């Protein structure tokens, strides 16, 4: 009989305890019920109220009485804003409430920003920017991807004359920038006098932009560095594409001849000499306004002009892997612009006609040999050449003066680079560079008779040493380099 009484007593005690514990509710549930009853809104952080389980206040209580009750049961502060919104925050002092659990500190994980401004643009730890051309989204106002236009979205990079290819970095001029395409120096970066980029986005996979702190391996860059490179890796055996717009038409192709050899090329030609679209007319007015080519207010009424303009560019790359350690890569590029102008006049029953012409051409080629000796040592050897020429003929219909100009720049060189990975934190690079730059300027005028020829050659030998340190967690880094030049 005594055993049955004890069992009945414990059973009643267990039921009473279960009933009492079932009345406690999460604070978040209580707040939702108060919001519905009193038409208010609570603003809070979930982690601040997640650990509270308390008895809900009676429904007959006023809103202010319920808030007072909640403040006593928790270590929270309730503050009314405009009578409708109530903010909840944690008290500064430590609460002795039994329901408050200790909040453990949280270690935040470092966040790396892969997309800077838009997708495809990322900022590296050394302050340089990398553009993954295939990942770039179209910018507002553009119908296709443009590398140079995308660059101008980066702070400190702009175009002072509001063109595409005339780039100013940190306030410098365009000729103070070093433009490289697969290691080839580019003197001409645009078509149609800077309104159209000369680089095909379908073949250029990566763009490195350095506004300051440029590596010692890059000379001739007072203002900034823009290096474009192509990756010949292709999953498909054959991949090609064709596109056209109101200015030009373009074709590109990637061919995987074997697991170790790849070839790609691209060709583009303008349609401006075939038909003149509204886009071309807008470009035409933008460039030639108030000039002898255009039809501005300063143009005499009895003069007419007929112009023919076209451009084309072609690039090709070949890559061959030799064994497991060696790789050979060859690149070639040609860019051409031609403007032909015919001026006609008919005055006093006398007609006259003069022809003028302006041609720009850029030729470039490189041959690169790379050897990966092991996981920590590699060597790269590259020979390159770049030629830029500008030929101009101007026949004045007013003064009968004929001016012939020819400007040419030839850049050839050799680069040797060794890279050594000393450990997980330190890397060391050293190299040698030989560079020869020659310029030639010819001017001829018939009235008055003048002929001038200028030719200059500059040869430079450079030794480079550079070391780089990165912390274990990649949160800090340091790069130091020295470049010694000997000029002949």
C-alpha positions in Angstrom: 0.0 0.0 0.0 2.9 2.4 0.8 4.5 1.6 -2.5 1.3 2.4 -4.4 1.1 5.8 -2.6 4.7 6.7 -3.5 4.1 5.8 -7.1 0.9 7.9 -7.2 2.8 10.9 -5.6 5.6 10.8 -8.2 3.2 10.4 -11.0 1.3 13.6 -9.9 4.6 15.5 -9.5 5.7 14.5 -13.0 2.4 15.6 -14.6 2.6 18.9 -12.7 6.2 19.5 -13.8 5.4 18.7 -17.4 2.4 21.1 -17.4 4.6 23.9 -16.0 7.3 23.4 -18.5 4.9 23.2 -21.4 3.7 26.8 -20.6 7.2 28.2 -21.5 7.5 29.4 -25.0 10.3 30.8 -27.2 10.5 34.6 -27.0 10.2 34.9 -30.8 6.8 33.1 -30.7 5.6 35.4 -28.0 6.7 38.5 -30.0 4.8 37.3 -33.1 1.6 36.9 -31.0 2.0 40.4 -29.5 2.5 41.8 -33.1 -0.8 40.3 -34.2 -2.8 41.4 -31.1 -1.5 45.0 -30.8 -0.6 45.7 -34.5 3.0 46.5 -33.8 6.4 45.5 -35.3 9.5 44.3 -33.4 13.0 44.9 -34.9 15.6 42.5 -33.5 18.5 40.3 -34.3 17.6 36.6 -34.2 20.7 35.6 -32.2 19.8 38.1 -29.5 16.5 36.4 -28.6 17.2 32.9 -29.7 18.2 31.7 -26.2 15.1 32.8 -24.3 12.2 30.5 -23.3 9.8 32.2 -20.9 6.2 32.2 -19.7 4.1 34.3 -22.0 2.3 37.4 -20.5 -1.4 37.3 -20.1 -3.4 38.5 -23.1 -5.5 40.9 -21.0 -2.4 43.1 -20.2 -1.8 46.3 -22.0 1.0 46.6 -24.5 3.2 48.6 -22.2 2.6 46.2 -19.4 3.6 43.3 -21.6 6.8 45.1 -22.6 7.6 45.8 -18.9 7.1 42.1 -18.2 9.4 41.0 -21.0 12.2 43.3 -19.8 12.0 41.9 -16.3 12.1 38.3 -17.7 15.0 38.9 -20.1 18.2 41.0 -20.4 16.8 42.9 -23.3 15.9 46.6 -23.8 12.6 47.4 -25.6 12.4 50.9 -27.2 9.3 52.4 -28.9 9.8 54.2 -32.2 6.9 56.2 -33.6 4.5 54.2 -31.5 4.3 51.3 -34.1 7.9 49.9 -34.2 9.7 48.5 -31.2 13.5 47.8 -31.3 15.0 45.1 -29.1 18.6 45.3 -28.0 20.8 43.6 -25.4 21.6 45.4 -22.1 25.2 46.4 -21.5 25.3 45.0 -18.0 25.5 41.3 -17.4 22.1 39.8 -16.5 21.7 37.1 -13.8 18.6 35.7 -15.4 18.6 32.0 -15.3 17.2 31.7 -18.8 20.0 33.8 -20.4 22.7 31.6 -21.8 26.2 32.7 -22.3 26.8 33.8 -25.9 30.1 32.5 -27.3 32.3 34.7 -29.5 32.2 34.0 -33.3 35.2 33.9 -35.5 34.3 35.6 -38.8 35.7 34.1 -42.0 37.6 36.3 -44.4 35.4 37.4 -47.4 37.2 37.6 -50.8 35.5 39.9 -53.3 35.7 38.1 -56.7 33.4 40.5 -58.6 34.6 44.2 -58.4 32.1 46.7 -59.9 30.8 43.9 -62.2 31.2 40.2 -62.8 34.6 39.3 -64.2 36.6 42.1 -62.5 38.6 41.2 -59.4 41.1 43.1 -57.3 44.2 41.3 -56.2 46.1 41.7 -52.9 48.9 43.7 -54.6 46.4 46.4 -55.8 46.3 45.2 -59.4 43.1 44.3 -61.2 42.3 41.2 -63.2 39.5 41.0 -65.9 38.2 37.6 -66.9 36.9 38.5 -70.3 34.6 35.5 -70.6 32.8 36.4 -67.3 32.2 40.1 -68.1 28.6 41.2 -68.2 27.5 43.7 -70.8 27.8 47.3 -69.7 24.9 49.6 -70.2 24.8 51.0 -73.7 26.9 48.3 -75.2 25.8 45.5 -77.5 29.0 43.4 -77.1 31.8 43.0 -74.7 34.6 45.6 -75.0 37.8 45.2 -73.0 38.9 48.8 -73.1 35.5 50.1 -72.3 35.3 47.8 -69.3 38.6 49.1 -68.0 37.2 52.6 -67.7 34.9 51.4 -65.0 37.8 51.0 -62.6 38.6 54.1 -60.4 41.5 56.1 -61.7 41.1 54.9 -65.4 39.2 57.1 -67.8 39.4 58.6 -71.3 40.0 62.4 -71.4 38.6 62.7 -75.0 35.7 60.3 -74.3 36.9 57.6 -76.7 37.4 53.9 -76.3 41.1 53.2 -76.8 42.7 56.4 -75.6 43.2 55.4 -72.0 44.4 57.7 -69.2 45.6 56.0 -66.0 46.2 58.1 -62.8 46.1 61.3 -64.9 48.8 60.2 -67.4 48.5 60.3 -71.1 47.8 57.3 -73.3 51.4 57.0 -74.6 52.6 56.7 -71.0 50.8 53.4 -70.6 52.4 50.1 -71.5 50.0 47.9 -73.5 51.0 44.3 -74.1 49.3 41.6 -76.1 50.9 38.2 -75.4 54.1 40.1 -74.5 54.0 42.2 -77.7 54.1 45.9 -77.3 51.0 47.6 -78.8 51.4 51.1 -80.2 47.9 51.0 -81.8 45.0 50.0 -79.6 41.9 51.1 -81.5 40.1 51.5 -84.8 38.3 54.5 -86.2 40.6 56.9 -84.4 39.9 55.5 -81.0 36.2 54.8 -81.1 36.5 51.0 -81.5 38.7 48.7 -79.6 41.3 46.7 -81.6 41.3 43.7 -79.2 38.9 40.9 -80.0 37.2 39.8 -76.7 36.5 36.3 -78.0 40.2 35.4 -77.9 41.6 37.5 -75.1 40.9 35.6 -71.9 42.6 37.6 -69.2 43.6 41.3 -68.7 46.0 42.4 -66.0 45.8 46.1 -65.1 48.3 47.7 -62.7 47.9 51.4 -61.8 50.8 51.5 -59.3 53.3 49.1 -57.8 54.0 47.5 -61.1 56.4 44.6 -61.2 60.0 45.3 -62.0 59.8 43.0 -65.1 57.7 45.7 -66.8 59.6 48.8 -68.1 58.4 51.7 -70.2 55.3 52.1 -68.1 55.3 55.5 -66.4 51.6 55.7 -65.9 50.2 52.2 -65.9 50.3 48.6 -67.3 47.7 46.8 -69.4 48.7 43.2 -70.3 46.4 41.0 -72.4 46.9 37.3 -72.6 45.1 34.4 -74.3 44.5 30.9 -73.0 44.5 28.3 -75.8 42.9 25.6 -73.6 39.8 24.3 -75.3 37.6 21.4 -74.2 36.0 20.9 -77.6 38.0 19.8 -80.6 36.6 22.6 -82.7 34.9 25.8 -81.6 34.1 28.7 -83.8 31.8 31.7 -83.9 30.6 34.4 -86.2 29.1 37.8 -85.4 28.2 41.0 -87.1 26.9 44.5 -86.4 26.4 47.7 -88.2 30.1 48.5 -88.2 32.0 45.3 -88.8 31.8 41.5 -89.1 34.0 39.0 -87.2 34.9 35.4 -87.2 37.0 33.4 -84.7 37.9 29.7 -84.3 39.7 27.5 -81.8 41.0 24.2 -83.1 42.4 21.4 -80.9 44.6 19.4 -83.2 45.8 17.0 -80.6 46.0 16.7 -76.8 49.2 18.7 -76.9 48.6 21.2 -79.7 46.1 24.0 -80.1 45.5 26.8 -82.6 43.2 29.7 -82.6 42.6 32.7 -84.8 40.3 35.6 -85.3 39.5 38.0 -88.2 37.5 41.2 -88.3 36.7 43.6 -91.1 34.6 46.7 -91.2 31.6 47.1 -93.5 31.9 50.9 -93.7 33.2 50.9 -97.3 30.3 48.7 -98.4 27.4 50.6 -96.8 27.1 53.4 -94.3 24.9 52.6 -91.4 23.4 55.1 -88.9 26.0 53.9 -86.4 28.8 54.7 -88.8 27.3 58.1 -89.5 27.3 58.9 -85.8 30.9 57.9 -85.5 31.7 59.9 -88.6 30.2 63.0 -87.2 31.9 62.5 -83.8 35.4 62.2 -85.3 35.4 64.5 -88.3 33.3 67.4 -87.2 34.7 70.8 -88.2 37.5 69.2 -90.2 38.3 69.0 -93.9 36.7 65.6 -93.9 33.5 66.5 -92.3 30.8 68.9 -93.3 31.0 71.5 -90.5 30.1 75.1 -90.6 33.7 76.1 -91.5 33.6 74.1 -94.8 33.2 76.2 -97.9 29.9 75.8 -99.8 31.5 75.0 -103.2 33.6 72.1 -101.7 32.5 68.5 -101.6 34.3 65.5 -100.1 34.0 61.8 -100.7 35.6 59.5 -98.1 36.3 55.8 -97.9 37.2 54.3 -94.6 37.7 50.7 -93.5 39.7 48.7 -91.0 40.5 45.1 -90.3 42.5 43.1 -87.8 43.7 39.5 -87.6 45.3 37.5 -84.8 46.6 34.0 -84.6 48.1 31.8 -81.8 49.6 28.4 -81.8 50.6 26.3 -78.7 52.5 23.1 -78.6 53.4 21.0 -75.5 56.7 19.2 -75.9 57.1 16.4 -73.4 55.9 16.9 -69.8 58.0 20.0 -69.0 58.3 22.2 -72.1 55.8 24.4 -74.0 56.1 26.4 -77.2 53.7 29.3 -78.0 53.7 31.5 -81.1 51.5 34.7 -81.6 50.9 37.0 -84.5 48.8 40.2 -84.8 48.0 42.7 -87.6 45.8 45.8 -87.3 45.1 48.2 -90.2 43.1 51.4 -90.7 42.7 53.2 -94.0 41.0 56.6 -94.7 40.9 57.8 -98.3 39.6 61.3 -99.0 38.7 63.0 -102.3 38.1 66.7 -102.3 36.3 68.3 -105.3 35.6 71.9 -106.1 33.9 73.8 -108.9 34.5 77.5 -109.0 34.3 79.9 -111.9 33.6 77.0 -114.2 36.9 75.4 -113.2 36.8 72.0 -111.4 39.6 70.5 -109.4 40.1 67.3 -107.4 42.6 66.2 -104.8 43.2 62.9 -103.1 44.4 62.4 -99.5 45.1 59.3 -97.6 45.9 58.2 -94.1 47.0 54.6 -93.3 47.8 53.1 -89.8 49.2 49.6 -89.4 50.4 47.6 -86.5 52.3 44.3 -86.9 53.4 42.1 -84.1 54.7 38.6 -83.4 56.2 36.7 -80.5 57.8 33.3 -79.9 57.8 31.9 -76.3 59.4 28.9 -74.7 58.5 27.8 -71.2 60.0 25.1 -69.1 58.7 23.9 -65.8 61.7 22.1 -64.2 59.8 21.0 -61.1 57.0 22.2 -58.8 59.2 25.1 -57.5 61.3 26.2 -60.5 60.4 27.4 -64.0 62.0 29.4 -66.8 60.4 31.4 -69.6 62.2 32.8 -72.7 60.4 35.1 -75.2 61.5 36.9 -78.4 59.1 39.5 -79.8 58.8 42.2 -82.4 56.4 45.0 -83.0 56.1 47.5 -85.8 53.9 50.5 -86.1 53.7 52.7 -89.2 51.6 55.7 -90.1 51.6 57.0 -93.8 49.8 60.2 -94.6 49.3 62.1 -97.8 47.6 65.5 -97.8 46.9 67.3 -101.0 45.4 70.8 -100.4 42.9 71.9 -102.9 43.3 75.5 -101.9 47.0 76.0 -101.9 48.1 73.1 -104.1 50.5 72.1 -101.3 51.3 68.4 -101.0 52.5 67.0 -97.7 53.8 63.5 -97.2 54.5 62.1 -93.8 55.7 58.7 -92.6 56.2 57.7 -89.0 57.5 54.3 -88.0 58.3 52.7 -84.7 60.0 49.3 -84.4 60.3 47.5 -81.1 62.2 44.2 -80.8 63.4 42.4 -77.7 64.3 39.3 -75.7 63.0 38.4 -72.3 64.4 35.8 -69.9 62.6 35.1 -66.6 63.3 32.5 -63.9 60.9 31.9 -61.0 61.8 30.0 -57.8 59.3 29.1 -55.1 61.5 29.0 -52.0 58.7 28.0 -49.6 55.0 28.5 -49.1 55.6 32.1 -48.2 58.5 33.3 -50.3 59.1 33.4 -54.0 62.0 34.8 -56.0 62.3 35.9 -59.6 65.2 37.0 -61.7 65.7 37.8 -65.3 67.3 39.6 -68.2 65.7 41.8 -70.9 67.1 43.2 -74.1 65.1 45.8 -75.9 65.8 47.8 -79.1 63.5 50.6 -80.1 63.9 52.5 -83.4 61.9 55.4 -84.7 61.9 57.0 -88.2 60.1 60.2 -89.2 60.0 61.4 -92.8 58.4 64.7 -94.0 58.2 66.0 -97.5 56.5 69.3 -98.7 56.5 70.7 -102.2 55.6 74.3 -101.3 58.0 75.4 -100.0 60.3 72.5 -100.8 61.3 70.7 -97.6 62.5 67.2 -96.9 63.4 66.0 -93.4 64.4 62.5 -92.2 65.0 61.6 -88.6 66.1 58.2 -87.4 66.9 57.2 -83.8 67.7 53.9 -82.2 67.7 53.1 -78.4 69.1 49.8 -77.1 68.6 48.8 -73.5 69.9 45.9 -71.3 68.1 45.3 -68.0 68.7 43.0 -65.1 65.8 42.3 -62.8 65.5 40.9 -59.3 62.2 40.6 -57.5 61.0 38.8 -54.3 57.5 38.3 -53.0 56.3 37.4 -49.5 52.8 36.4 -48.6 51.6 35.5 -45.1 50.3 32.0 -44.4 46.7 33.1 -44.5 47.2 35.4 -47.5 46.1 38.4 -45.5 49.4 40.3 -45.9 51.9 40.5 -48.6 55.1 42.3 -49.6 56.8 42.7 -53.0 60.2 44.3 -53.6 62.1 44.5 -56.9 65.0 46.2 -58.5 65.6 46.9 -62.2 69.0 48.0 -63.5 69.1 49.4 -67.0 72.1 49.9 -69.2 71.4 52.2 -72.2 73.7 52.0 -75.2 
